[in-house]
Amino acid sequence: MGDRVSISFVNGREESVALFNHWGGREFVDEARDYVRKLIAENPQHSQFDPLDRLEPGTVMVDFIRHLTERQGRVRSNLYLGATSTNGDNSDNGHHVIHLDRI
């Protein structure tokens, strides 16, 4: 029982690891897309100063996890990482690739 889903971020040929969410469902995918829209809006001049400004997928994933967990204690069971979308269970809602260069 769950609402399993996974996401990854892609920019060009570079893709992040997959983040799996046991209970997140489609709302988790929507939250990830909203996060990316806000991240891009924070950098209107398209600065290339650091990896987050350059929208490097691995760094975006780390910052998205920070965003998800900043108001909670330890992460007990809902979230986990996999090298690819096949390294976990996303059987309810599948895997969603969020293209950082298309939002």
N, C-alpha and C positions, 0 to 999 in steps of 0.2 A: 504494500500500500504506500502510495506517495504520489508526487506530481513531478517526476524526475525529468531533468533537462540538463543540457550542457551548452556552453558557449565558448567561442574563441574569438580573438581579435585578429584581423588580417590587414596589412598595409602593403600593397604590392605583392611581392613573393614571400614576405615574412609573415609567419603565423605564430601566435602565442600558444602556450599549452592550453588544454581544455579545462574549464572550471565546471564542475558538476554540482548540481543543487538537487537534493533529494525532494524538497517540498516546494521549490520555486515556481514551477510551471511557466506558462507564457508570461506571467507578470515579471519573472526574473529576466527574461529576454527584453521586455519593455524597459525595465529599470536599467539594464546595461546600455541600451540605445539612448535613453535619456541622459545617462552619465556621460556618454561620448559627446552628445550634442552640447552639454554644458562645458565639458572640457575644451572643445573646439571654440566655443564662444569666449572662454577666458583668454584665448590667445588670438585676438582678431588680426594682429599683424603677421601671423604665421611665423613667429620667431622660431629659429632653429637652434636655440641656445642649448637645450638639454634633450635627453631622450623622450621625455614626456611631451615637450613642445613639438618634437618631430613625429609624434604619434607612433613610436616604436612599439609594436604589439606586446612584447614581453613586459615592458615598463608600464604600459597602459593596464595590463592585467594585474600587476602588483598594486597599482594605484586604485583600481576598481575593487580589489579585495580590501584594501584599506578603507575605501568608501563604505563598503558593506559592513565592516566589522568595527568601525570607529566608536560605536555606541554600545558595544556589547563586551562581555567578558571573553572567556576562552571559547574558541570554536570547537564545539563538541561533536557534531555528527552531520550537520546539514550540508556543508560545503567540503569538497575535496578536489584535488588536481589530478589530471591524467596527462601523459605525454601527448596523446591524441584523443579524438572523440570516441575511440573504441576502447579506451582504458578505464571505462566506468560504465555506469548504468544511466542511460538517458532514454529508457524504453517508453516512457509515457509521452514525451513531447519532442524527442529527437535532439539533434545537435544543430545549433544556430551559429553561423559565421557572421560576425559583425565587421563589415568592411569600413575601416577607418577613413578611407579616401572617398567614400561615397555617401557619407551622412551629411 
